[in-house]
Amino acid sequence: MDVVELGVAESRANTMTTTGYGGGGPVCGPGSCADKDPSGMDYFMAKVACCFQLVHDLADDARKAYVNNDFDSAGKLFSAALERSKVILDVVTTAPPLTAAGVDETFQAELERTVLEVQLHLIAVHMRREDCDAASQLCDALFDASANVLVEQHPELLVKLLFRKTQILCARGSFADARDMIARAQALSPSSPAIVRLAADIEAALDASGVASAAAPPASSAPRRECGEVPRGGRLTSTAATTTSASASSSGSHPTKSYHKVVDDLVAEKGAKERSAAAEAAEASSSLMHSGAFGAVCSQLAQRGCGVELPSPMEMVTSRKLGIPGTGFCRGAKLALLSRPAFLPASYEGVVDSYEERVYCGRFSKDGSLFVTAAQDWRLRVYDTSRGSDLPQLAGDAAAVMGRWTVTDLALARDNSLLAYSSITPVVYLVSPHDLDGPHVELSYLAESGWCGIWSLALSGDNSLLLAGTSSPAVVGADVATGTLTVSITDGHTDDINSVAFAGSTGDGDNVFVSGSDDASIKVWDLRAPHIPVGVLIGHLEGVAHVASKGDGRFIASNGKDQALKLWDLRRSAIPVTDYERLPRRSSAYPSWDYVTSDYPGVGTGARHRRLVLQTLIRCGFSSPHTTGSRFLYSGSHDGAVFIYDTIGATCAELLPSDRPRNPVRDVAWHPYDARIYTSSWSGDVCRFGIAT
């Protein structure tokens, strides 16, 4: 397999994509294989990367066709994406030049996952075409060829495969077999709404046909994994169930026996891992809370042998109300309160919801009453989180205006009056979070720099200005009321602007904002004089993935592709732009490295703590000022974990859902008033962490 073969396969795949949805076009541009020597290794690697990008474009176009009920086009596009991804996978695993160069395992794993995901999409397309035979054959072939990979590396895709197989059995009227299959899926994902609904429909069909229910395999010790939604065909009918009796009583070998054995083994193996991971998480949480310069004051005094025991919070409140001298909330007592484990949401509480596609964004409203998510399925979901410890209820679910690839960012107004969302296009849409089915108002961000994609949004405290960080690269701001572009900074950075954030929440904080770019710099701007930055923060060795503000106009945090999470003081860390201009320019310590396809070759602060900023723009933030005094920094990670850092002692705790797949956690949200953390993962899961009980 060489470049010639790769080109032949590319041409063959392109002939299958003339469907009116785009896709199949050349993606090689400046800086890619078009600029390389065709005889060199760099060209070969760049060609592979370009083809892999085209696979994503084909899959994106296929999803659009599927949403528009154009299943013929969706099938052609998914088939083209599958053929190309298989060719690329064959290249990176067998081609001598790439084998000798040592292709990164992360890139190869992403390719393997893409092949599996596209095949699952093809199964769904066959089912919408009512071609159960083709869907069943592809389902069985996928299981036979990839059972070990699904179990060991992608168990969440195994759940989706079981779900699809159950739907096929239901369509054929084999409800007894379907009941056994959905029982296995339920053992892996007991709380999935889609699986629960389908299981109930199957039992209703069996009851209507007079077939007694059989006990499902025990699921109490099984890890929870989510799957896709119930098919659009609706609930099962008793008419279809009349064909069940013969199927349920037939003898001979069970058609789904191989599926059952694999899942039963997986449930038994994962049960022990779940308990072990929970114990490790509890130990890490306790270690964090008793470490650091301030740590848990009671524990520090005990370690010093002082024999001093601080009163409980209730005793301090009572003493203060009674006016007893020398009691109440002194500085040490306040630190002790903020350091108590009760205020650190490090205990995994389960899955809030699960989607078929990757979750890219999750945001709490300023008052904590709403939680909004955006996923690659182009749907916006709003949850009611005003009831504290109760599981949030889905308050709104509607389709977003489809853009390119996915929704990249969300921004909520302080009074919850509007929700803004963006994509890799120069357009932002505004909608009421209380009425997602209402009008989606368009704001154009097509600045002087031309067409661009939007990576990040930031809404001012008075809801009047909406800033966007773009790929052009430019920072563009629009007046929310009129849609007029009032800010256009086109020469501030030399590479994509991945993140923008206001330094404060109200007042002067609305005039100062920061922007983080792939040119490895963070620049500080003042809207009263926006033509030149008032300061530059330098220290990252690679691009800046995300910047977050503490909201006090002074401190910000940044996540870098150099695997470093940094805390900045704007009053002390920023250097004048004139000094920055005199420095030698280098946006990357490793110019040939791509964080999407390979591990970081250097060593950074985050690398020592195993936190990984790879594949996507992993986000960070400050903990709640109301429950923790903004003492902690947190960050998602490529390996599926959430890391919490003590800003005083620089200690770290790792939070990991004990029963979820290890896919990138792109966004993390800390509830402003409740001690809870919500995570948004590429596995399609929205998970919740709370206080230990």
Secondary structure, 3 states (H helix, E strand, C coil): CCHHHHHHHHHHHHCCCCCCCCCCCCCCCCCCHHHCCCCCHHHHHHHHHHHHHHHHHHHHHHHHHHHCCCHHHHHHHHHHHHHHHHHHHHHHHHCHHHHHHCCCHHHHHHHHHHHHHHHHHHHHHHHHCCCHHHHHHHHHHHHHHHHHHHHHCCHHHHHHHHHHHHHHHHHCCCHHHHHHHHHHHHHHCCCCHHHHHHHHHHHHHHHHHCCCCCCCCCCCCCCCCCCCCCCCCCCCCCCHHHHHHHHHHCCCCCCCHHHHHHHHHHHHHHHHHHHHHHHHHHHHHHHHHCCCCCCCHHHHHHHCCCCCCCCCHHHHHHHHHHCCCCCCCCHHHHHHHHHCHHHCCCEEEEEEEECCCCEEEEEECCCCCEEEEEECCCEEEEEECCCCCCCCEEEEEEECCCCCCCCCEEEECCCCCCEEEECCCCEEEEECCCCCCCCCEEEECCECCECCCEEEEEECCCCCEEEEEECCCCEEEEECCCCCEEEEECCCCCCCEEEEEECECCHHHHCEEEEEECCCEEEEEECCCCCCCCEEEECCCCCEEEEEECEECCEEEEEECCCCEEEEEHHHHCECHHHHHHCCCCCCCCCCCCCCCCCCCCCCHHHHCCCCCCCCCCCEEECCCCCCCCCEEEECCCCCCEEEEECCCCCEEEECCCCCCCCCEEEEEECCCCCCEEEEECCCEEEEEECCC
